[in-house]
Amino acid sequence: MNKTIIIVETDQSILEVLVILLTGEGYDTKGTVKFEEAAALVDKEKPNLVIIEYKLRGLEAISLCKHFKSKYPKMAILTISCNGDIDSRYKTVGFDGFIAKPFDIDVLAQTIRLMLN
């Protein structure tokens, strides 16, 4: 069975690259640049993993993470961020993992494989 990944990334070019990359890795990958569309997309697709950009103070990302964890407790949620403090904060707000921006594509792919196994 193919694993499904949903990406919530506000930068359209980064979103497009991630969708191409992860589709090439064999995942059924979809994404959105709008936080307000993310919940409906996740409810429709029931993904194995959600990748959420943690932007600025991360309030939208934290809210989405908490919403998904309450509704789908076994769903893996990864955050990607250029925020300097994300490595110390990501677990306290409910994320299962993080990748700092800019990220190495191989590190991202390896992290995703680990989270989905």
C-alpha positions in Angstrom: 0.0 0.0 0.0 1.3 3.4 -0.9 2.0 5.8 1.9 0.2 9.2 1.7 1.9 12.5 2.7 0.2 15.9 2.9 2.4 19.0 2.9 1.3 22.4 4.2 3.9 24.9 3.0 3.2 28.6 2.3 6.0 29.0 -0.3 4.6 27.6 -3.5 8.0 26.9 -5.0 9.1 24.9 -2.0 5.8 23.0 -2.0 6.2 22.1 -5.6 9.7 20.8 -5.1 8.6 18.7 -2.1 5.7 17.2 -3.9 7.9 16.3 -6.9 10.6 14.9 -4.6 8.3 12.8 -2.4 6.2 11.6 -5.4 9.5 10.4 -6.9 10.3 8.6 -3.7 7.1 6.6 -4.2 4.7 8.5 -1.9 1.2 9.6 -2.8 1.9 13.3 -2.1 -0.4 16.3 -2.1 0.0 19.8 -0.7 -1.5 23.2 0.0 -0.1 26.7 0.6 -3.1 27.6 2.7 -3.3 26.6 6.3 -7.1 27.0 6.2 -7.3 24.2 3.5 -5.1 21.8 5.4 -7.8 20.2 7.7 -10.1 19.4 4.8 -7.3 17.9 2.7 -6.2 15.7 5.7 -9.7 14.6 6.4 -10.2 13.7 2.7 -6.9 11.9 2.2 -6.2 10.4 5.7 -2.4 10.6 5.2 0.2 8.6 7.0 2.3 11.8 7.5 1.6 15.5 7.5 4.5 18.0 7.0 3.6 21.4 8.3 5.7 24.6 7.8 6.3 26.3 11.1 6.2 29.9 10.1 6.9 33.0 12.1 5.6 32.3 15.6 4.1 29.0 14.4 0.6 29.6 15.8 -1.1 28.2 12.7 1.2 25.2 12.6 0.7 24.5 16.3 -3.0 24.8 16.0 -3.1 22.4 13.0 -0.8 20.0 14.8 -3.0 19.9 17.9 -6.1 19.5 15.7 -4.7 16.6 13.8 -3.3 14.9 16.9 -6.6 15.1 18.6 -8.5 13.7 15.6 -5.8 11.2 14.3 -3.5 10.4 17.3 -1.4 7.9 15.3 -0.7 10.2 12.4 2.9 11.3 12.2 3.5 15.1 12.0 6.7 16.6 10.9 7.5 20.3 10.9 9.9 22.2 8.7 11.1 25.6 9.8 13.8 28.3 9.6 12.9 29.3 13.2 16.0 29.1 15.4 14.2 27.6 18.4 12.2 24.9 16.6 14.7 22.1 17.7 13.9 22.8 21.3 10.2 23.5 21.0 8.8 21.0 18.4 8.0 18.2 20.8 6.5 20.5 23.4 3.8 21.5 21.0 3.1 18.0 19.7 5.2 17.5 16.5 6.8 14.1 16.1 9.9 15.5 14.3 11.4 18.5 12.7 13.7 19.5 9.9 15.5 22.8 9.9 15.4 25.0 6.8 17.3 25.1 4.6 17.3 21.3 4.6 19.3 18.6 2.8 16.9 16.5 0.6 18.6 13.3 1.7 18.1 14.1 5.4 14.4 14.9 4.7 13.9 11.6 2.8 15.6 9.6 5.5 13.6 11.4 8.3 10.3 10.6 6.4 11.2 7.0 5.9 12.0 6.7 9.7 8.8 8.4 10.7 6.7 6.1 8.4 8.2 2.8 9.6 
